[in-house]
């Protein structure tokens, strides 16, 4: 009886995230880039268009996710020094990706890493459905990695869902590799508090150091760090 009830309500949820890293001292490969697209970093006057491009795709208000209007979220990101790389054509935002220089947070898991000088965290890659699979992620990613390298960044970090094959294929194209893995068990109900954070990282890999217990912190739950090969 209890087993049936457990399976029906599924009171726990399991998250599985891969920690990725790219050493910018290694030259970028020559990749096929989209043509006829303007690629650049966004200016403050672009923020309303970024908001509109993202908001029109979602039927439910994004305020439920960010706990405030999306325009305010983007404005605060910009004020904090986050940079958004964009692809645009004919006045339309066709893809965006953000980078930040202060921390590498995975909010869903409550994971936090304070970044050091020369490190950056890439997050929030988004394109409207009609502009996906057109090489825009490759084009903007190539631009942003070169832009960051020119400004003294030597390591770029990212989180990716282990089941998101398309995302993993894209980052591999840029030379990112898996340096850590976090499996988390958390309550689905109530406060959705974390129960267990299981981290695997390779201490012999310099790029995996950001997943070490000295740097990676969780908002709650029991954290277990294991040294080994990241699969």
N, C-alpha and C positions, 0 to 999 in steps of 0.2 A: 504493500500500500504506500509506504513512504517512498520507495524507489520510484513508483509510478508518478507520485506527486512531484518528486524532485525533477524527473525528466520533463514533466509538463511545464513547470514554472521556470525551470532552469535558473536557479537563483544566483549562479555565478557565470561570469563571462571570461573568456580567455583571449588575451591579446598576444600577438606575436610580431615583434618589430625587429628589423635588421638595422644595425648601425653601420653606416657607410662612410668612407673617407676617400679623399683624393689629394695626393701630394702634387702641388702645383710646380714643384721643381722638375717634375717629369714633363717633357714637352707634350702638348696636345697633338692628337692625330689629326690629319686633314680629313674632315668629314664633309659629306654632301650637304650643302646648305640651301634653304628655300630661297627662291629668287623673287624680286619685286616686293620685298618686305622691308620695312624700316624697323631696325632693332636698336634700342637705346635704353638708358635708365629713365625712369619716370620723374617728372617734375611735379611740384605741388599742384599745378593747374590740371594735371592729368588725373588726380585722385577721384573727382566725380565720375569720369569715364570708366575708371577701374571699378568703381562701385556699381555703376550701371551694367557693365559687362558681366559681372558676377551675379548681381541680384536678379537679373532677368532669367537666369537659368534655373533658379530655385523657386519652387512654389511657396514653400513655407518661409517666413521671414528669417533671414540670417541672424537677426538679433537674438533668436533662441540659442544659437551656437556661441555668439560672441558676447552675449549679455548686454549689448548696446547696438545702436545703429552702425551698419557696416562703414559708412562714411567716417564716423568718429574713430572706428578701429583703424582704418587706413591713415587717418590724420595723425593719430598717436604713434603709429609705426614710423611714419616719416619724421615726426618730431624727435623720436628716440634714435634716429640715425639709421633705421633700416632702409635698405635700398631695393627698389623694385625694377627688375628688368622686363621690358615689354617688347612684343612684336605687334606692329600695327600696319594697316593698309586701308586706304580710302577713309581715314578717320576712325576706323574701328579697332578696338583692342582685341587682338586675336589670341594672345597668350600672355601670361604674366607669371613671374616667379620672384619671391622675396628672398633677401639675405639679411642677416643680422650679425652684429659683431660683439654682442654682449654675452649671450648664452645660447645653448642648444637645447631648447625645451621641447618635450613631447607631452603636450598638455593632457592628452587622453590618458596617458599612463602616470601623469604626475612626475615625470622624469626631468631632471634639471642638471645641466653641466655649465659651469661658468667658463667662458672662453678666455683664452689668453691672447696677447698681441700676436697678430699674424694668423689667427684662426677665424673662420667664419662659418656660419650655419645657414644652409639653404633650405627653404621651406615654402609651402603654399603654392606649388605649381598648379596653375589653372588655365584651362582653355575652354571656351564654349564648345559644345559637342560638334557643331558643324565645322570647326577648325582643327579638330584632332586628327592625328595620323597624317599630317601633311609636312612633317619635318620641322615644325615650328619649335618644338622642344629642343631639338638638336641645334637649331639656329640660335635661339636665345641662350641656351646653355653654353655653347661655344663662345658667344660674345661675353657672357658674364664671367666665365672662368678666365678669359684673357683680360678682361677689365679688372678683375680682382687681383690677378697676378701682377699687373702693372702698378698696383697700389700696395704692394708689399705683402699680400696674403700668400701664405705658403701651404695652408691646409684648409680644405673645405669639407664640412661634415653634413650628413643628412640622415634622416630616419626614413624607412620605407616599410610598408606592410609586407610581410614575407610572402603573402599570396598574390600580390600585385605584380604579375609577370610583366606587364607593359612598362610599368615604372622601373622595375629592375633592369629591363633590357635597355632602357634609355640611359640610365646612369652608368651601366657597364660600358656603353659606347664612349663615355667621357673618361674612362679609366678609373671610376670609383670601384672600390672593392669592399667586400664584407669584412668588418673588423670586430663586430660584436653582435650579439643577439640577446634580446630581452623577451622572455615569456612571463606574462603577468596573469595572475588569477585575481579577480575582484568581484565583489558583490554586484549583482545587476540591480538589486532593489535598494531603496533607501538612499544613503549617501554615496553609494557605489564606491565604497572604500576598498583599497587594494588589500589583498590578503597575503600574496606572495609575489616577490619579484625575483626571477631567476635569470641571472646574467652569465653569459659565456663570452669570454674575451681571451685573446692571445697576447700575453705579456711580452712575448718576443717580437711582436709587430709594433714598431713605433707609432703607426697610425691607429692602433687599437688602444692606446693609452687613455683616450678620452672616455673609454668604457670601464676604466679601473675603479675600484672602490674608493680610491682617493679623490676621484672627480665626479663620478656619476652618483647623484642623489635622488631619492624617491620621497614623495610627500607622505607615504604611509606604507604599511605592510612590512613583512619580514623580507629582507633582502639577502639573497645568497649569490655570491660571486664564485664562478668556477673558471679556472684557467684551462684552456684547451683550444682545439681547432674549431673555428666557426663554420658551421655547415649551412 
